[in-house]
Amino acid sequence: FFLAKKYKKNFLVKMSDPKPTLAHGGLPACLDATLMAELKQTADALCTPGKGFLASDESAGPWLRAGHAEAKKVPDNKDNRGAYRSTCFKAPGLSEHISGCILHTETLYQEDAEGNKMVDLLNKQGIIAGIKLDKGYDKKKGLAGTSIGPLGHQETFCRGIDDLQQRAADAYTQGARFAKWRNVLQIDPVKGLPSDLAIAEATTNLARYAAICQSEGLVPIVEPEIVPNGSHDIFACAAATERVLAAQFKALADANVYLEGCLLKPNMVKNGLTGPRASPEEIATLTVQALKRTVPPALPGIFFLSGEMPLDVDNEEDATINLSTMNAMFKNLPWHLSFSYGKAMQKTAIVTWATGYLAGTPAAENAAATQKALVARGAANGSANKGEYKPGSCASVGTEGNIQQAAGPY
């Protein structure tokens, strides 16, 4: 016998005599049925219509990832990170558009200036807390035997599997109910990137993470991100995306991951940063086509990352338009097609907060303006989840002040 520790109900499961249920289907009875039910309940709640994720899991101050010259001047320290994030988590009406918030480890265990736990601020809003569990990758020492790609380093995979079981258990105890792990893949058609080796390593790594998270009660977000760096066209991205997603769901099946309690965070199918530009309709068509060819309908939700964009493109607006175009063009898909945006959800809010901070704007006034910007973009993306966003209807800082941000781990 072993003691199933989730949910504090001490379910005893006889290892030599597993008892599968209808929910298990063809899966081995590794997960307790009650655990599976809670995973599904969490995943379904995260897929509430009109809602998506706020990705607030940057390892440094969000203003350093915003790609904005003025915002970058704010000192990066724990107090400032906590001040900005608690301002966001207290935004009135945020939960009308946000079902889950992905946190960095620092934030999961952090309190605001008044002593409130960050997780409690989210829970008070009705927002489910999540945790980024990968430990990033080493740009200096990539995957041995692979070529250097457009990011300027070898192909990679993220670290952190060795102690993941305990970190996942600790995160659950702290209040997290879902998790995220990102692996990065690069495109270079001439060099044959992403290589079969990198795809196998990244997808197997993600599948192992997903199985471990589910065993500890966390719904795993699986994120095999194909970065847009390079001069390739959209068709090269389509080919790479289909290869990666096909391998990813084979790996998840091999790891006996319960798909009804799992989520996907993929890249949209887009051209390279310096490649011939595709229209929102082309992006929507090739993205949904790739999903239809590779993603089982048992998976409840797909939450796109926005991805890096050229400096003359409004990241927030384009990400919202691309998502809305997909949902407008393709109705009755088997998955909740939504957003998991960081910069594309926060850029105007970040710039508002940072410039107010630097100008000495009274804290309450600056917080109100920041929250207004964040909720507005949340509403825009919520409309995009329904295919109803009207381009230009949400205020944005646009491209003024854009600077190149660092690529790679975050």
C-alpha positions in Angstrom: 0.0 0.0 0.0 1.0 3.6 -0.4 -0.5 6.7 1.2 -1.9 9.1 -1.4 -1.3 12.5 0.3 -3.3 14.8 -1.9 -6.3 16.6 -0.6 -5.6 15.5 3.0 -8.0 12.6 2.7 -5.4 9.8 3.0 -6.7 7.6 0.2 -5.2 4.1 0.4 -4.4 2.6 -3.0 -3.2 -1.0 -3.3 -0.3 -0.9 -5.7 -0.7 -4.6 -6.6 -4.4 -4.2 -7.3 -5.1 -0.9 -9.2 -8.7 -0.1 -9.8 -9.2 2.0 -12.9 -12.3 4.1 -13.3 -14.2 5.4 -16.3 -12.0 8.6 -16.0 -8.9 6.4 -16.3 -10.1 4.8 -19.5 -6.9 3.3 -21.1 -4.6 5.0 -18.6 -3.0 2.9 -15.8 -4.5 3.6 -12.5 -1.5 5.6 -11.3 -3.5 8.6 -10.2 -6.3 8.3 -7.7 -9.7 9.0 -9.2 -10.3 11.8 -6.7 -7.0 13.5 -7.6 -8.0 13.2 -11.3 -11.3 14.8 -10.6 -9.7 17.8 -8.9 -7.2 18.2 -11.7 -10.0 18.2 -14.2 -12.0 20.7 -12.1 -9.1 23.1 -12.0 -8.3 22.8 -15.7 -12.0 23.4 -16.5 -12.1 26.4 -14.3 -9.0 27.8 -15.9 -10.8 27.4 -19.3 -13.8 29.6 -18.3 -15.1 31.4 -21.4 -13.9 34.9 -21.9 -10.9 34.4 -19.6 -7.1 33.6 -19.9 -3.9 33.9 -18.0 -1.8 36.7 -16.7 1.8 35.5 -17.0 3.5 37.2 -14.1 6.4 34.8 -13.7 9.4 36.9 -14.8 12.5 36.2 -12.8 13.4 39.9 -12.9 11.3 43.1 -12.7 8.6 42.9 -15.4 9.7 46.3 -16.6 13.0 44.7 -17.8 11.0 42.4 -20.1 8.7 45.0 -21.4 11.2 46.2 -24.0 10.6 49.9 -23.2 13.4 52.4 -22.7 11.9 54.5 -19.9 10.4 51.6 -17.9 13.8 49.9 -17.8 15.1 52.7 -15.5 13.1 51.4 -12.5 15.5 49.7 -9.9 15.0 45.9 -10.0 14.6 44.7 -6.5 12.2 42.5 -4.5 10.3 45.4 -3.0 9.6 47.0 -6.4 8.7 43.7 -7.9 6.3 43.1 -5.1 4.8 46.6 -5.3 4.1 46.3 -9.0 2.7 42.8 -8.8 0.5 43.4 -5.8 -0.9 46.5 -7.6 -1.9 44.2 -10.5 -3.4 41.5 -8.3 -5.6 44.0 -6.5 -7.0 45.5 -9.7 -10.8 45.7 -9.4 -12.5 43.6 -12.1 -9.4 41.7 -13.1 -11.0 38.3 -12.4 -13.7 39.1 -15.0 -11.0 38.4 -17.7 -8.3 36.4 -15.9 -8.9 32.8 -14.6 -5.3 32.1 -13.6 -2.1 33.9 -12.8 1.4 32.3 -13.3 3.8 33.3 -10.6 7.5 33.2 -10.1 8.7 31.3 -7.0 9.6 34.6 -5.3 6.0 35.9 -5.7 4.4 32.6 -4.6 6.0 33.0 -1.2 5.9 36.8 -1.0 3.6 39.2 0.9 2.7 42.7 -0.1 3.6 45.8 1.9 0.5 45.3 4.2 1.5 41.7 5.0 -1.1 40.0 2.6 0.1 36.9 0.8 0.2 37.4 -2.9 -1.7 34.1 -3.3 -4.4 35.4 -1.1 -4.7 38.6 -3.1 -5.4 36.4 -6.2 -7.7 34.0 -4.4 -9.7 37.0 -3.0 -10.4 37.9 -6.7 -11.3 34.4 -7.6 -8.1 34.0 -9.7 -6.3 30.6 -9.5 -2.6 30.8 -8.6 0.0 29.0 -10.7 3.8 28.6 -10.5 6.6 28.5 -13.0 8.6 25.4 -12.1 11.4 25.2 -14.8 14.8 26.5 -13.8 15.6 27.9 -17.2 18.5 26.8 -19.4 22.2 27.4 -19.7 22.9 29.5 -22.8 26.6 28.8 -22.5 26.2 25.0 -22.4 23.3 23.9 -24.5 22.4 20.4 -25.7 25.6 18.7 -26.7 25.8 17.7 -30.4 23.4 20.4 -31.6 24.0 23.5 -33.8 23.9 27.1 -32.8 20.6 28.7 -33.8 19.4 32.2 -34.3 19.4 32.9 -30.5 23.2 32.6 -30.7 23.5 29.4 -28.8 23.0 25.7 -29.1 19.6 24.0 -28.8 18.5 23.6 -25.2 16.2 22.1 -22.6 15.3 23.5 -19.2 16.7 22.3 -15.9 14.8 21.4 -12.7 13.5 17.8 -13.0 15.8 16.5 -10.3 14.0 18.2 -7.4 10.7 18.9 -9.1 8.6 16.4 -7.1 9.3 18.3 -3.8 9.0 21.8 -5.4 5.6 20.8 -6.9 4.4 19.5 -3.5 5.6 22.7 -1.8 3.9 24.9 -4.3 0.6 23.0 -3.8 0.9 23.5 -0.1 1.5 27.2 -0.6 -1.7 27.6 -2.7 -0.7 27.0 -6.3 -3.1 24.7 -8.3 -1.4 24.7 -11.7 2.2 25.0 -13.0 4.1 26.0 -16.1 7.3 24.7 -17.7 8.8 26.2 -20.8 11.3 24.6 -23.2 12.7 26.7 -26.1 13.2 25.5 -29.6 14.8 27.4 -32.5 14.1 27.5 -36.3 16.9 27.5 -38.9 15.8 25.7 -42.1 19.3 25.7 -43.5 20.7 23.9 -40.3 17.7 21.7 -39.9 16.5 23.3 -36.7 14.7 22.3 -34.6 16.7 19.1 -34.7 15.1 15.7 -34.0 17.3 15.5 -30.9 16.2 18.8 -29.5 12.5 18.0 -30.1 12.8 14.7 -28.4 14.7 16.1 -25.5 12.3 19.1 -25.0 9.1 17.1 -25.4 10.2 14.2 -23.1 11.4 16.7 -20.5 8.0 18.5 -20.6 6.1 15.2 -20.4 8.1 14.1 -17.3 7.3 17.5 -15.7 3.6 17.1 -16.5 3.4 13.7 -14.9 5.2 14.8 -11.8 2.9 17.8 -11.4 -0.2 15.8 -11.8 1.0 13.4 -9.1 1.2 16.4 -6.7 -2.2 17.9 -7.6 -1.0 20.6 -10.0 -2.5 21.0 -13.5 0.6 21.2 -15.8 0.8 23.8 -18.6 3.1 22.3 -21.2 5.0 25.0 -23.1 7.2 23.9 -26.1 8.0 27.4 -27.4 9.4 27.8 -30.9 10.9 31.3 -30.8 10.4 33.6 -33.8 14.1 34.7 -34.0 15.2 34.3 -37.6 14.4 35.3 -41.2 12.2 32.2 -42.0 8.7 32.5 -43.4 5.5 31.4 -41.8 5.5 28.0 -43.5 8.8 27.1 -41.9 7.2 27.8 -38.5 4.1 25.8 -39.5 6.3 22.8 -40.3 8.3 23.1 -37.1 5.2 23.6 -35.0 3.5 20.5 -36.4 6.6 18.4 -35.8 7.0 19.6 -32.2 3.3 19.3 -31.2 3.1 15.8 -32.7 6.1 14.8 -30.7 4.8 16.5 -27.6 1.5 14.6 -27.4 3.3 11.3 -28.2 5.6 12.0 -25.2 2.6 13.0 -23.0 0.9 9.7 -23.9 4.0 7.7 -23.2 4.2 9.4 -19.7 0.6 8.5 -19.0 -0.4 12.1 -18.6 -4.1 12.7 -17.9 -5.0 15.1 -20.8 -8.2 16.3 -19.2 -6.1 17.7 -16.4 -3.5 19.3 -18.6 -3.1 22.5 -20.7 -1.0 23.6 -23.6 0.9 26.9 -24.1 2.2 26.9 -27.6 3.6 29.6 -29.9 1.3 30.9 -32.7 2.4 29.9 -36.2 4.1 33.1 -37.4 6.9 34.3 -39.6 10.4 35.0 -38.2 11.2 38.4 -36.8 13.0 39.4 -40.0 11.0 37.2 -42.3 8.2 38.1 -44.8 5.3 39.2 -42.6 2.1 37.2 -42.5 -1.4 38.6 -42.0 -3.6 37.8 -38.9 -5.7 35.6 -41.2 -2.7 33.6 -42.3 -1.5 33.3 -38.7 -4.9 32.1 -37.6 -5.3 29.6 -40.4 -1.9 27.9 -40.1 -2.0 28.0 -36.3 -5.4 26.3 -36.0 -4.5 23.9 -38.8 -1.4 22.8 -36.8 -3.5 22.3 -33.7 -6.1 20.3 -35.6 -3.4 18.0 -36.9 -1.7 17.3 -33.6 -3.7 18.2 -30.4 -6.2 15.6 -29.1 -9.7 17.0 -28.2 -9.4 15.6 -24.7 -7.1 18.5 -23.8 -9.5 21.2 -22.5 -7.5 24.4 -23.2 -4.8 26.0 -25.3 -3.3 29.3 -24.0 -1.0 31.0 -26.5 2.1 32.9 -25.7 2.4 36.1 -27.6 6.0 35.7 -28.6 8.6 38.4 -29.4 7.7 40.8 -32.2 9.6 43.3 -34.3 10.2 46.7 -32.7 7.8 48.5 -35.1 4.9 46.2 -34.0 2.6 46.9 -31.1 3.0 43.6 -29.1 -0.2 44.0 -27.1 -2.5 44.9 -30.0 -1.1 42.4 -32.4 -1.4 39.5 -29.9 -5.0 40.4 -29.2 -5.9 40.7 -32.9 -4.2 37.4 -33.7 -6.2 35.6 -31.0 -9.4 37.2 -31.9 -8.9 36.4 -35.6 -8.5 32.7 -34.7 -11.7 32.6 -32.7 -13.6 34.6 -35.2 -12.6 32.4 -38.1 -12.8 29.0 -36.4 -15.9 28.3 -34.3 -16.7 25.2 -32.3 -13.2 24.1 -31.8 -12.7 21.3 -29.2 -10.5 23.4 -27.0 -10.7 26.7 -25.2 -8.5 28.9 -27.4 -7.2 31.7 -25.2 -4.2 33.7 -24.0 -1.3 33.4 -21.5 0.4 36.7 -22.1 3.1 38.5 -20.1 4.3 41.6 -21.9 1.2 41.5 -24.2 -1.1 41.7 -21.2 1.0 44.1 -19.2 3.1 46.4 -21.3 0.8 49.5 -21.0 0.3 48.7 -17.3 4.1 48.3 -16.8 4.9 51.6 -18.6 2.2 53.4 -16.7 3.4 52.1 -13.4 7.1 52.6 -14.1 6.8 56.1 -15.5 4.6 57.1 -12.6 7.1 55.6 -10.1 10.0 57.5 -11.8 8.0 60.8 -11.8 7.0 60.5 -8.2 3.3 60.2 -8.8 1.4 59.5 -5.6 1.2 55.7 -5.0 -2.6 55.5 -5.0 -3.0 57.6 -8.2 -0.3 55.5 -9.9 -1.9 52.3 -8.8 -5.3 53.3 -10.1 -3.9 54.2 -13.5 -1.9 51.0 -13.7 -4.9 48.8 -12.8 -7.1 50.6 -15.3 -4.6 49.8 -18.1 -4.2 46.1 -17.0 -8.0 45.5 -16.8 -8.6 47.2 -20.1 -6.1 44.9 -21.9 -7.6 41.9 -20.0 -11.0 42.8 -21.3 -9.6 43.1 -24.8 -8.1 39.7 -24.6 -11.3 38.3 -23.1 -13.2 39.6 -26.1 -10.5 38.0 -28.4 -11.2 34.7 -26.7 -14.7 35.0 -28.1 -13.5 36.4 -31.5 -15.1 39.8 -30.8 -12.2 42.2 -30.3 -12.4 45.4 -32.4 -8.9 46.5 -33.4 -7.8 49.8 -31.9 -10.6 49.8 -29.2 -8.1 49.2 -26.3 -5.6 52.0 -25.5 -1.9 51.0 -25.8 1.5 52.6 -25.4 2.1 51.3 -28.9 5.7 51.1 -30.2 7.0 54.4 -28.8 10.0 53.7 -26.6 10.4 50.1 -27.9 13.9 48.6 -27.4 15.2 45.1 -28.0 14.8 42.9 -25.0 17.0 40.0 -24.1 15.9 36.7 -25.6 16.1 33.3 -23.9 15.5 32.4 -20.3 13.4 34.7 -18.1 
